[in-house]
Amino acid sequence: MREITVNKNDHGRRLDRFLKIYFEKAPLSFIYKNLRKKNITVNGKKAKPEDIIKEGDKIKLFLAEDTINKFKKEIKKSKNSKLPDILYEDEDIILVKKPVNMLTHNDSKSYQDNALDRMVDYLIAKKDYNPRLEKSFRPAFVNRLDRNTSGILIGAKNLKSLQILNEAIKNREIKKYYVTIVAGKVNKDFDVFINLVKGKNNVMKKSDENKEGKRSITKFHLLKNKGDYSLLSVNLITGRTHQIRASLKEKNLFIIGDRKYGLEKVNKIFREKGLDSQFLHNYLITFESDKLKNLKGKKFIYLPGKKMTNIAEEIFDVNLGDLLNEKNNF
């Protein structure tokens, strides 16, 4: 028999969701069966999958140790010795600067350097997070950036802040703004409302049927145009995979440096100028939720790197930092 005491980071979870994380290798049928047979109890009583657990609750597992260890969540050990570049941090939330060519989180079978493990390692070193004491919670990002997109990642240090941040994003109380350069002449602001579906080679495209795919909403604001290129600020309303890139392609606009949705003849020009990734950078996050007491009404700006800045200033003859600080939302 093993007893688990529910801590603050598991307070408010459904029992079955807690157990699915704790027994990450077990099927749900294993959890439901053992709840039904009272092999898993809460505070000495039979419990239902939908019951909400509270801090201090005692969950008893009347199971063999071999069975528990077979299905139990493993503590993830990072092979990373590097720490994150932090834009902002308080007791609940951390904002991390993600450079180009870094994964948001490891998504392959072989380990790759990623922003999530850097953040977790940093919190462990600070003793803000102890994986051996946590039953199910691990710090997490509530947004994701592609490997070749740089910008701001929003991290939750505890379960309560994770829930608040996810709710704020759902209610559009956290706004995310990007800057990009596209091949194509834009003369005015425009919005793109399309349903996105996955096509060949994981390329997202507009659905042929209005009822298929995931609805995406993106607002584009013209900052500057010159010749065959336009500098745009982008307000990402929904958060679909490759949303900005796919939405622009539907308008025959192509982000410079974009190998998947862009134009190779354009990309070649900018590779020779030193741009080895797509020009897409999440430069601004604004917080409007009343539940984010330390962040209500605050804005955080992280300007693009030197290569992007130089390219923008060469094409449009502007100071990109001054322009983004002056017109930092719309």
C-alpha positions as CSV (number, residue, x, y, z in Angstrom):
1,M,0.0,0.0,0.0
2,R,1.2,3.5,-0.8
3,E,-0.3,6.8,0.5
4,I,-0.1,10.1,-1.4
5,T,-0.8,13.4,0.2
6,V,-2.3,15.9,-2.2
7,N,-0.3,19.2,-2.3
8,K,-1.2,22.7,-3.5
9,N,-0.2,22.1,-7.1
10,D,-2.8,19.2,-7.3
11,H,-5.5,21.0,-5.4
12,G,-8.6,21.3,-7.6
13,R,-7.8,18.6,-10.1
14,R,-10.3,15.8,-11.0
15,L,-9.2,12.6,-9.4
16,D,-8.9,10.7,-12.7
17,R,-6.8,13.4,-14.3
18,F,-4.4,13.4,-11.3
19,L,-4.2,9.6,-11.4
20,K,-3.6,9.6,-15.2
21,I,-0.6,11.9,-14.7
22,Y,0.7,9.9,-11.7
23,F,0.3,6.6,-13.6
24,E,1.4,8.1,-16.9
25,K,2.0,4.7,-18.5
26,A,-1.3,3.2,-17.5
27,P,-4.5,3.1,-19.6
28,L,-7.5,4.9,-18.2
29,S,-9.2,1.5,-17.9
30,F,-6.6,0.6,-15.2
31,I,-7.5,3.7,-13.2
32,Y,-11.3,3.3,-13.5
33,K,-11.1,-0.4,-12.7
34,N,-9.1,0.2,-9.5
35,L,-11.4,3.1,-8.4
36,R,-14.4,0.9,-8.9
37,K,-12.8,-2.0,-6.9
38,K,-11.7,0.4,-4.1
39,N,-8.1,-0.4,-4.7
40,I,-7.7,3.4,-4.8
41,T,-9.4,5.5,-2.1
42,V,-9.5,9.1,-1.0
43,N,-9.5,9.8,2.7
44,G,-10.4,6.2,3.4
45,K,-13.5,6.2,1.2
46,K,-14.5,5.0,-2.3
47,A,-14.0,7.7,-4.8
48,K,-15.4,8.5,-8.3
49,P,-13.2,9.5,-11.3
50,E,-14.9,13.0,-11.4
51,D,-14.3,13.8,-7.7
52,I,-12.2,17.0,-7.1
53,I,-9.2,16.4,-4.8
54,K,-8.1,19.0,-2.3
55,E,-4.8,19.9,-0.7
56,G,-4.2,17.6,2.3
57,D,-6.4,14.7,0.9
58,K,-5.0,11.2,1.4
59,I,-5.0,9.0,-1.6
60,K,-4.3,5.3,-0.8
61,L,-3.1,2.9,-3.4
62,F,-3.9,-0.7,-2.4
63,L,-1.7,-2.1,-5.2
64,A,1.5,-4.1,-5.4
65,E,4.7,-2.0,-5.5
66,D,5.7,-3.7,-8.8
67,T,2.4,-2.6,-10.3
68,I,2.7,1.0,-9.0
69,N,6.3,1.3,-10.3
70,K,5.3,-0.3,-13.7
71,F,2.9,2.5,-14.4
72,K,4.2,5.4,-12.3
73,K,5.2,8.8,-13.8
74,E,8.9,9.0,-14.2
75,I,10.9,12.0,-13.0
76,K,12.3,13.7,-16.2
77,K,16.0,14.4,-15.9
78,S,17.3,17.0,-18.3
79,K,20.7,16.8,-20.0
80,N,20.8,20.5,-20.2
81,S,23.3,22.6,-18.3
82,K,22.1,25.9,-19.9
83,L,19.7,28.4,-18.2
84,P,16.9,30.4,-19.8
85,D,17.1,34.1,-20.8
86,I,14.5,35.6,-18.5
87,L,12.4,38.6,-19.4
88,Y,10.3,38.7,-16.3
89,E,9.6,36.6,-13.2
90,D,7.5,36.6,-10.1
91,E,6.4,33.9,-7.6
92,D,3.9,32.5,-10.1
93,I,4.9,33.3,-13.6
94,I,8.0,33.5,-15.7
95,L,8.5,35.0,-19.2
96,V,11.4,33.5,-21.2
97,K,13.1,34.8,-24.3
98,K,13.3,32.0,-27.0
99,P,15.9,32.4,-29.7
100,V,15.7,31.1,-33.2
101,N,16.6,27.4,-33.7
102,M,15.5,26.3,-30.2
103,L,12.6,24.0,-29.6
104,T,9.9,25.1,-27.1
105,H,9.9,21.6,-25.7
106,N,11.6,18.4,-26.6
107,D,9.4,16.6,-29.1
108,S,11.7,13.9,-30.4
109,K,12.9,10.5,-29.1
110,S,16.5,11.8,-28.9
111,Y,17.1,14.7,-26.5
112,Q,17.4,18.2,-28.0
113,D,18.1,21.4,-26.2
114,N,14.7,23.1,-25.5
115,A,13.3,26.1,-23.6
116,L,11.1,24.1,-21.3
117,D,13.9,22.0,-19.8
118,R,16.0,25.1,-19.4
119,M,13.2,26.8,-17.5
120,V,12.5,23.7,-15.3
121,D,16.2,23.3,-14.5
122,Y,16.4,26.9,-13.5
123,L,13.4,26.6,-11.2
124,I,14.9,23.4,-9.6
125,A,18.2,25.3,-9.1
126,K,16.3,28.1,-7.4
127,K,14.4,25.6,-5.3
128,D,11.1,27.0,-6.6
129,Y,10.3,23.5,-7.9
130,N,11.1,20.0,-6.5
131,P,10.2,17.2,-8.9
132,R,10.6,14.6,-6.2
133,L,7.9,16.2,-4.1
134,E,5.4,16.8,-6.9
135,K,3.0,14.0,-7.7
136,S,1.8,15.3,-11.1
137,F,2.7,18.9,-11.7
138,R,5.6,20.1,-13.8
139,P,6.1,23.8,-14.8
140,A,4.9,24.4,-18.3
141,F,4.5,27.0,-21.0
142,V,1.0,28.1,-22.1
143,N,2.1,29.1,-25.5
144,R,4.3,27.6,-28.1
145,L,6.7,29.0,-30.7
146,D,8.1,27.1,-33.8
147,R,11.8,26.2,-33.8
148,N,12.4,28.9,-36.3
149,T,10.3,31.6,-34.6
150,S,11.8,33.6,-31.8
151,G,9.9,35.5,-29.1
152,I,8.4,35.4,-25.6
153,L,7.3,32.1,-23.9
154,I,4.8,32.4,-21.0
155,G,5.6,29.9,-18.2
156,A,3.6,28.8,-15.2
157,K,5.5,27.9,-12.0
158,N,2.6,26.3,-10.2
159,L,-0.8,24.7,-11.0
160,K,-2.9,27.7,-10.0
161,S,-1.0,30.1,-12.3
162,L,-1.2,27.5,-15.1
163,Q,-5.0,27.4,-14.8
164,I,-5.2,31.2,-14.7
165,L,-3.0,31.7,-17.7
166,N,-4.8,29.0,-19.7
167,E,-8.1,30.7,-18.9
168,A,-6.8,34.1,-19.8
169,I,-5.6,32.9,-23.2
170,K,-8.9,31.2,-23.8
171,N,-10.7,34.5,-22.9
172,R,-8.3,36.5,-25.0
173,E,-7.0,38.4,-22.0
174,I,-3.4,37.7,-23.0
175,K,-2.5,39.3,-26.4
176,K,0.4,38.2,-28.5
177,Y,1.9,40.4,-31.2
178,Y,4.5,39.4,-33.8
179,V,6.6,41.3,-36.3
180,T,7.3,39.9,-39.8
181,I,8.5,40.9,-43.2
182,V,6.7,39.5,-46.2
183,A,7.4,39.3,-49.9
184,G,4.4,41.2,-51.4
185,K,3.0,44.7,-51.4
186,V,0.5,45.5,-48.5
187,N,-1.2,48.8,-48.6
188,K,-3.5,48.6,-45.6
189,D,-4.4,46.6,-42.5
190,F,-6.3,43.3,-43.1
191,D,-7.7,40.3,-41.2
192,V,-7.7,36.7,-42.1
193,F,-10.5,34.3,-41.0
194,I,-10.0,30.8,-42.2
195,N,-10.4,27.2,-41.1
196,L,-7.0,25.4,-41.1
197,V,-6.5,21.7,-41.8
198,K,-3.3,19.7,-42.1
199,G,-2.1,18.8,-45.6
200,K,0.9,17.0,-46.9
201,N,4.3,17.3,-45.0
202,N,2.4,18.8,-42.1
203,V,1.7,22.0,-44.1
204,M,-1.4,23.8,-42.8
205,K,-3.9,25.0,-45.4
206,K,-7.3,26.5,-45.8
207,S,-10.1,24.0,-45.5
208,D,-12.3,23.5,-48.6
209,E,-15.3,23.1,-46.3
210,N,-16.2,25.7,-43.7
211,K,-17.1,23.1,-41.1
212,E,-13.7,21.3,-41.3
213,G,-10.5,22.1,-39.5
214,K,-9.8,24.7,-36.8
215,R,-11.1,28.2,-36.9
216,S,-8.2,30.8,-37.0
217,I,-8.3,34.5,-36.6
218,T,-5.3,36.7,-37.4
219,K,-5.1,40.5,-37.6
220,F,-2.4,42.2,-39.7
221,H,-1.2,45.8,-39.3
222,L,0.9,47.6,-41.8
223,L,4.0,49.2,-40.3
224,K,5.9,50.0,-43.5
225,N,6.2,49.0,-47.1
226,K,8.8,49.5,-49.7
227,G,9.2,48.0,-53.2
228,D,8.3,44.3,-53.1
229,Y,8.3,44.0,-49.3
230,S,6.0,44.8,-46.4
231,L,6.8,45.1,-42.6
232,L,3.8,43.9,-40.6
233,S,2.7,43.6,-37.0
234,V,0.5,40.6,-36.3
235,N,-2.1,40.2,-33.6
236,L,-2.6,36.4,-33.1
237,I,-6.2,36.0,-31.9
238,T,-6.3,32.2,-32.0
239,G,-3.3,30.0,-31.6
240,R,-3.3,27.4,-34.3
241,T,-0.2,25.5,-35.7
242,H,1.6,27.7,-38.3
243,Q,-1.4,30.1,-38.3
244,I,0.4,33.2,-39.3
245,R,2.4,31.6,-42.0
246,A,-0.5,29.8,-43.5
247,S,-2.8,32.8,-43.3
248,L,-0.3,35.0,-45.1
249,K,0.1,32.4,-47.9
250,E,-3.6,32.5,-48.5
251,K,-3.1,36.2,-49.3
252,N,-0.2,35.5,-51.6
253,L,2.2,37.0,-49.0
254,F,5.2,35.0,-48.0
255,I,7.4,35.5,-44.9
256,I,11.0,35.9,-46.0
257,G,13.2,33.0,-44.9
258,D,10.2,30.7,-44.5
259,R,11.3,27.3,-45.9
260,K,7.9,25.6,-45.6
261,Y,5.5,28.3,-46.7
262,G,7.8,30.8,-48.4
263,L,9.4,31.4,-51.8
264,E,12.8,29.8,-52.4
265,K,13.9,32.6,-54.8
266,V,13.2,35.2,-52.0
267,N,14.7,33.0,-49.3
268,K,18.0,32.7,-51.3
269,I,18.3,36.5,-51.5
270,F,18.1,36.8,-47.7
271,R,20.3,33.8,-46.9
272,E,23.0,35.6,-48.7
273,K,22.4,38.6,-46.4
274,G,22.8,36.3,-43.4
275,L,19.1,35.5,-42.5
276,D,19.1,31.8,-41.9
277,S,15.6,31.5,-40.5
278,Q,12.1,32.9,-41.1
279,F,11.5,36.6,-40.2
280,L,8.8,36.0,-37.6
281,H,9.3,37.2,-34.0
282,N,6.9,37.4,-31.1
283,Y,7.9,40.8,-29.8
284,L,5.1,41.8,-27.4
285,I,2.8,40.2,-24.8
286,T,0.1,42.2,-23.0
287,F,-1.9,41.1,-19.9
288,E,-5.5,42.1,-19.3
289,S,-6.8,39.5,-16.9
290,D,-8.0,40.7,-13.4
291,K,-6.8,37.4,-12.0
292,L,-3.1,38.2,-12.8
293,K,-2.6,40.6,-9.9
294,N,1.0,41.4,-10.7
295,L,0.6,41.6,-14.4
296,K,-2.8,43.4,-15.0
297,G,-2.3,46.0,-17.6
298,K,1.4,45.3,-18.2
299,K,3.2,45.0,-21.5
300,F,6.5,43.1,-22.1
301,I,8.6,43.8,-25.2
302,Y,11.4,41.6,-26.5
303,L,12.9,43.0,-29.7
304,P,14.2,40.8,-32.6
305,G,17.8,39.8,-32.8
306,K,20.6,41.6,-34.6
307,K,20.2,39.7,-37.9
308,M,16.5,40.5,-38.2
309,T,16.9,44.1,-37.1
310,N,19.7,44.7,-39.7
311,I,17.5,43.2,-42.5
312,A,14.5,45.3,-41.5
313,E,16.5,48.5,-41.3
314,E,18.3,47.8,-44.6
315,I,15.0,47.3,-46.5
316,F,12.8,49.9,-44.9
317,D,15.4,52.5,-43.6
318,V,13.8,52.6,-40.2
319,N,15.0,52.0,-36.6
320,L,13.0,48.7,-35.9
321,G,13.3,49.1,-32.1
322,D,11.9,52.6,-32.2
323,L,9.1,51.6,-34.6
324,L,8.0,48.6,-32.5
325,N,8.1,50.6,-29.2
326,E,6.1,53.4,-30.8
327,K,3.5,51.2,-32.5
328,N,3.5,48.3,-30.0
329,N,-0.1,47.2,-30.5
330,F,-3.3,47.8,-32.5
